[in-house]
Amino acid sequence: MSDLEELQPTTQDELAAVLAENASGPRRAVYPAGGRTAWTFGYTPEEPGVVLGTPGINRVVDYPARD
């Protein structure tokens, strides 16, 4: 699909700002994309939106064991 904008935040603050701006503004579909090793398998975007690349968010600060 060609109607996808790609954003690649590299910090938690950038990620939060992207999501907050989208929620209070255009409310486009958000498609998270990690390493993209299986990007063509399964679900493919059907409506215009934002591909949210997450490889730059590569540090887990807090991961509760119960999750």
Stockholm file with secondary structure:
# STOCKHOLM 1.0

chainA/1-67         MSDLEELQPTTQDELAAVLAENASGPRRAVYPAGGRTAWTFGYTPEEPGVVLGTPGINRVVDYPARD
#=GR chainA/1-67 SS CCCEEEECCCSHHHHHHHHHHHHHTTCCEEEEESSCTTTTSSCCCCSCEEEEECTTCCCCSCCCTTC
#=GC SS_cons        CCCEEEECCCSHHHHHHHHHHHHHTTCCEEEEESSCTTTTSSCCCCSCEEEEECTTCCCCSCCCTTC
//
